[in-house]
Amino acid sequence: MPRHKLVLLLVLCFGCLLLLFMLAYTTLALGGDDQDGGLAMIRNNRHKTISGLMSAETRANMDKEWVPALQHGEIVDFFSFKSFGLSQKNVYLLESGHVAMAKPVERHLLFFPRSVFATRSPLVGSSYAASAMVRLDREYQGWGEIAGYYLDRTLGWYRLPPIVGRHLSSKLFYRHDRSWSGRLLYALPEHLVPVSMHAWMRDMKTTPPSLTIGRYLRLQENAPAVARKEALLFSDVLVFDFLSDNFDRLGNHNWKRASDNWMLVWDIGLAWNHGPYHYDLDLFCGPHSWNEHEDKEEKVIRKPCPRICAFRRETVEQLKAMGPDVDPIDRLGSRFLRTIRSDALNGVFPYGLFRVLPQLW
């Protein structure tokens, strides 16, 4: 191609991109992005949210009410939600009065085509069992949240509110995304964006486990009966983190309880950090506050670290009943996959991106 034609083509492409940006900014709808007003609306109990899970009746009816609303409810208002964390979040008000939060499930394929990564779905091909897999999409946590919800329901613990997959219009999801990529994606022809839809929980409280609890769970000291019961709830959270390969509870901010003091396994968007083949027993070492560190600034826990070895008897018996000694169809993995494949996003794990590395262990 002659040089002058190439220059002309580049100028035209740049002009088209500039036009798209201008179109995106000038077509932003007015209103709908008032975070303070939206949060005040939620706090004033004007709409349906979840505040506690202690009641068995609440847990029994929660999914029946919320899951259809999250999957199919018409969205009548929304605002962007700016909070601590990596992932983009939007809050939606549904026609039924339910309030939901959404997180993106995957990188947009316009900017990050899957072919540029040396990876596949972690559920395809046993040859990957001989390799290390590390998550790449740490800002795109929706699929991890959905998978965590279905694991929780497979176990029957109800330590999470309903979280399901759904496709939203790009004109809705990117409407208030002020980033350059968000403006471009909003200006493109309408397309579907896979997201995780979360039932909104309010009035949660942060309650990280004390060092005394850590010492008891490590059998380093004894504790009163009341304290032992409390400590074993924290051990259940660490069991869940081990099952889901979740490293996002090393700090204090994700140790949450509902308003009625029901223990949660909150925020598991960064779970399945190493794919389905690797497990890390050092998750049982607990949070940073229980451990010594090689590098205090980077918070690198010194190894070997003491692991907990006290667990609830009911939890141990439940997992043994789903363990390797039972029929394959009754094992935890089989039950989990049957449950998660009922989701609208069809299993969600194929949305995860993992870099495949040489065997490291």
C-alpha positions in Angstrom: 0.0 0.0 0.0 1.4 3.5 -0.9 2.5 5.5 2.1 0.1 8.4 1.6 -2.8 6.0 1.5 -1.6 4.3 4.7 -1.4 7.7 6.4 -4.9 8.6 5.2 -6.2 5.3 6.6 -4.6 5.9 10.0 -6.0 9.4 10.1 -9.5 8.1 9.3 -9.2 5.4 12.0 -8.1 7.9 14.6 -11.0 10.2 13.5 -13.5 7.3 13.9 -12.2 6.5 17.4 -12.4 10.2 18.4 -16.0 10.3 17.1 -16.8 7.2 19.1 -15.5 8.9 22.3 -17.4 12.1 21.6 -20.5 10.1 21.0 -20.1 8.1 24.2 -19.6 11.2 26.3 -22.4 13.2 24.8 -24.9 10.3 25.0 -24.5 9.7 28.8 -27.9 9.7 30.4 -28.6 12.2 33.1 -28.9 10.9 36.7 -28.6 7.3 37.9 -25.1 7.8 39.2 -25.8 9.3 42.6 -24.0 6.9 44.9 -24.7 8.8 48.1 -28.4 9.1 47.3 -28.6 5.4 46.3 -26.9 4.2 49.4 -29.1 6.4 51.5 -32.1 4.9 49.8 -30.9 1.4 50.7 -30.1 2.3 54.3 -33.6 3.7 54.7 -35.1 0.3 54.0 -37.1 1.6 51.1 -36.3 -1.5 49.1 -35.6 -5.2 49.6 -32.2 -6.2 51.0 -30.8 -8.9 53.2 -29.7 -8.1 56.7 -29.4 -11.4 58.6 -29.2 -15.2 57.9 -29.5 -16.6 61.4 -33.1 -17.6 61.0 -33.6 -21.1 59.4 -36.8 -19.8 57.8 -34.9 -16.9 56.2 -32.3 -19.3 54.7 -35.0 -21.7 53.5 -36.9 -19.0 51.6 -34.1 -16.7 50.5 -33.1 -18.4 47.3 -36.7 -18.9 46.2 -37.3 -15.2 46.4 -34.0 -13.8 45.3 -32.7 -16.0 42.6 -35.5 -15.4 40.0 -35.3 -11.7 40.8 -31.6 -11.6 40.2 -31.7 -13.7 37.1 -34.7 -12.0 35.3 -35.9 -8.9 37.2 -36.3 -5.8 35.2 -33.8 -3.1 36.1 -35.4 0.3 36.8 -32.5 2.3 38.3 -28.8 1.9 39.1 -25.6 3.7 40.2 -21.9 2.9 40.1 -20.6 1.8 43.5 -17.0 2.9 44.4 -15.6 0.9 47.3 -12.5 -0.8 48.5 -11.4 -3.6 46.1 -10.2 -4.3 42.6 -13.4 -5.1 40.8 -15.8 -2.7 39.1 -19.2 -2.7 40.9 -22.7 -1.4 39.9 -25.8 -1.4 42.1 -29.2 -2.1 40.5 -32.7 -1.5 41.7 -35.1 -4.1 40.3 -38.8 -3.6 39.5 -39.7 -6.1 42.2 -38.0 -3.8 44.8 -34.9 -6.0 45.3 -31.5 -4.3 45.3 -28.6 -6.1 43.6 -24.9 -5.5 43.0 -23.1 -6.7 39.8 -19.5 -7.5 39.1 -18.0 -8.2 35.7 -17.2 -11.9 35.0 -14.5 -11.5 32.3 -12.2 -9.2 30.5 -13.9 -7.6 27.5 -12.8 -9.7 24.5 -12.5 -6.6 22.3 -9.4 -5.6 24.3 -8.3 -9.0 25.7 -9.0 -11.8 23.2 -8.5 -15.2 24.8 -6.0 -16.2 22.1 -3.4 -13.9 23.5 -3.1 -15.9 26.7 -1.5 -19.4 27.0 -4.5 -20.8 28.8 -7.7 -22.8 28.5 -10.6 -23.4 30.6 -9.3 -25.2 33.7 -11.9 -27.9 33.3 -10.6 -29.0 29.9 -7.9 -31.5 29.6 -6.2 -33.5 32.3 -2.7 -32.6 30.9 -2.9 -29.3 32.9 -2.7 -31.3 36.1 1.1 -31.4 35.5 1.4 -27.6 35.3 1.0 -24.7 37.6 -1.9 -22.3 36.9 -2.1 -18.8 38.2 -5.1 -16.5 37.8 -4.7 -13.5 35.5 -8.1 -11.8 35.8 -8.0 -10.5 39.3 -10.1 -7.4 38.5 -12.8 -9.6 37.0 -14.2 -11.4 40.0 -17.7 -12.2 39.0 -17.2 -15.9 38.0 -15.3 -16.6 41.3 -18.2 -15.1 43.3 -20.7 -17.2 41.5 -18.7 -20.4 41.9 -18.3 -19.6 45.6 -22.1 -19.3 46.0 -22.7 -22.7 44.4 -20.0 -24.3 46.6 -21.7 -22.8 49.6 -25.1 -24.2 48.6 -23.6 -27.6 47.7 -22.4 -27.7 51.3 -25.7 -26.4 52.6 -23.9 -23.8 54.8 -25.7 -20.6 53.7 -22.8 -18.4 54.5 -23.4 -16.3 51.4 -26.4 -14.4 50.0 -27.7 -15.4 46.6 -25.2 -14.8 43.8 -26.0 -15.8 40.2 -24.9 -15.2 36.7 -26.7 -13.0 34.2 -26.2 -11.1 30.9 -26.7 -7.3 30.9 -26.9 -4.9 28.0 -23.6 -3.1 27.4 -25.6 0.2 27.3 -26.6 -0.5 30.9 -23.4 -1.9 32.3 -21.0 0.7 30.9 -23.3 3.7 31.1 -21.4 5.3 34.0 -18.0 3.8 33.3 -15.8 7.0 32.9 -12.7 5.1 31.9 -11.5 5.4 28.3 -12.3 1.7 27.7 -15.7 2.0 29.3 -16.6 5.0 27.1 -15.6 3.1 24.0 -17.5 -0.1 25.0 -20.6 2.1 25.7 -20.4 3.6 22.3 -20.1 0.3 20.4 -23.2 -1.4 19.2 -25.2 -3.0 22.0 -24.0 -6.4 23.2 -24.4 -8.6 26.2 -22.0 -8.5 29.2 -21.8 -11.5 31.6 -21.9 -10.4 35.2 -22.5 -11.8 38.7 -25.6 -10.5 40.4 -25.5 -10.4 44.2 -28.3 -9.9 46.6 -27.5 -6.7 48.5 -26.5 -7.3 52.2 -26.6 -4.4 54.5 -25.4 -3.6 58.1 -22.6 -6.2 58.0 -19.8 -5.9 60.5 -16.1 -6.8 60.3 -15.0 -9.3 63.0 -11.6 -10.7 62.3 -10.5 -13.6 64.5 -8.3 -12.7 67.5 -4.9 -14.2 68.1 -6.4 -16.0 71.1 -8.8 -17.8 68.7 -5.8 -18.7 66.4 -3.9 -20.1 69.3 -6.8 -22.3 70.4 -7.4 -23.6 66.8 -3.7 -24.5 66.6 -4.0 -26.3 70.0 -1.5 -23.9 71.5 -3.8 -23.0 74.4 -7.1 -23.9 75.9 -10.3 -21.8 75.8 -13.7 -21.7 77.6 -16.6 -23.6 76.0 -18.2 -20.4 74.7 -14.9 -19.3 73.1 -14.4 -22.8 71.6 -17.8 -22.7 69.8 -17.0 -19.3 68.4 -13.5 -20.3 67.3 -14.8 -23.3 65.4 -17.0 -21.0 63.3 -13.8 -19.3 62.2 -12.3 -22.7 61.4 -15.2 -23.4 59.1 -14.4 -20.2 57.1 -10.8 -21.4 56.7 -12.1 -24.8 55.5 -14.2 -23.0 52.9 -11.2 -20.9 51.8 -9.2 -24.1 51.4 -11.9 -25.8 49.3 -12.1 -22.7 47.1 -8.4 -21.8 47.1 -9.2 -18.4 48.4 -6.3 -16.2 49.5 -8.3 -13.0 50.0 -8.9 -13.4 53.7 -5.3 -12.9 54.9 -6.2 -9.4 56.0 -9.0 -8.3 58.3 -11.4 -6.6 55.9 -13.2 -9.7 54.5 -14.0 -11.4 57.9 -17.7 -10.4 57.9 -20.8 -11.2 59.9 -24.4 -10.4 59.1 -26.2 -7.9 61.3 -27.6 -10.9 63.3 -24.1 -12.2 63.9 -24.3 -15.0 61.4 -20.8 -15.8 60.1 -20.2 -15.2 56.4 -17.6 -16.4 53.9 -17.7 -12.9 52.4 -15.9 -11.9 49.1 -14.6 -14.8 47.3 -14.0 -13.2 43.9 -10.3 -14.1 44.0 -10.9 -17.8 44.8 -9.5 -20.6 42.6 -6.3 -18.8 42.5 -4.3 -21.8 41.1 -7.0 -23.5 39.1 -8.5 -26.9 39.9 -5.4 -29.0 40.4 -3.3 -27.3 43.1 -4.3 -27.0 46.8 -2.4 -25.1 49.5 -2.6 -26.4 53.1 -1.0 -23.1 54.3 -4.4 -21.5 54.0 -4.9 -23.2 57.4 -2.2 -20.9 58.8 -4.9 -18.2 59.0 -4.7 -14.4 58.6 -1.6 -12.2 58.8 -2.4 -11.2 62.4 -1.7 -14.8 63.5 1.6 -15.2 61.8 5.2 -13.9 61.6 6.4 -12.4 58.3 9.6 -12.6 56.2 8.7 -9.2 54.8 6.4 -7.0 56.9 5.8 -4.4 54.1 4.9 -7.1 51.6 3.3 -9.2 54.3 5.0 -12.5 53.2 4.1 -15.1 55.9 7.2 -16.9 57.2 7.2 -20.6 56.2 6.6 -23.1 57.6 3.7 -21.5 59.4 1.6 -23.3 62.1 -1.7 -24.5 60.8 -5.0 -24.9 62.6 -5.9 -28.5 63.6 -9.2 -28.0 65.5 -12.4 -28.3 63.4 -16.1 -28.8 64.1 -17.0 -32.5 64.2 -20.0 -31.9 62.0 -17.8 -30.3 59.3 -15.4 -33.2 59.3 -18.1 -35.8 59.1 -19.9 -33.9 56.3 -16.7 -33.7 54.2 -15.9 -37.3 54.8 -19.3 -38.2 53.5 -18.4 -36.4 50.3 -14.8 -37.6 50.1 -12.8 -40.0 47.9 -14.2 -43.1 49.7 -17.8 -42.6 48.4 -19.3 -43.2 45.0 -17.9 -40.7 42.5 -21.3 -39.2 41.8 -21.7 -38.4 45.6 -18.3 -36.7 46.0 -18.1 -33.0 46.7 -16.6 -32.1 43.3 -19.4 -34.0 41.4 -22.1 -32.4 43.4 -20.6 -29.0 43.0 -20.3 -29.3 39.2 -23.9 -30.5 38.9 -25.1 -27.5 40.9 -23.0 -24.8 39.2 -23.9 -26.0 35.7 -27.5 -25.0 36.4 -26.4 -21.3 36.3 -27.3 -19.0 33.4 -23.6 -18.7 32.6 -23.2 -22.4 32.2 -20.6 -23.4 34.8 -18.8 -20.1 34.9 -15.3 -21.7 35.1 -14.6 -21.3 31.4 -14.6 -17.5 32.0 -11.5 -17.7 34.1 -8.1 -16.9 32.6 -5.1 -18.7 34.0 -1.4 -18.5 32.9 0.0 -22.0 32.6 3.5 -22.3 34.1 5.9 -25.2 34.4 5.4 -27.6 37.3 6.5 -25.8 40.5 5.5 -28.4 43.1 
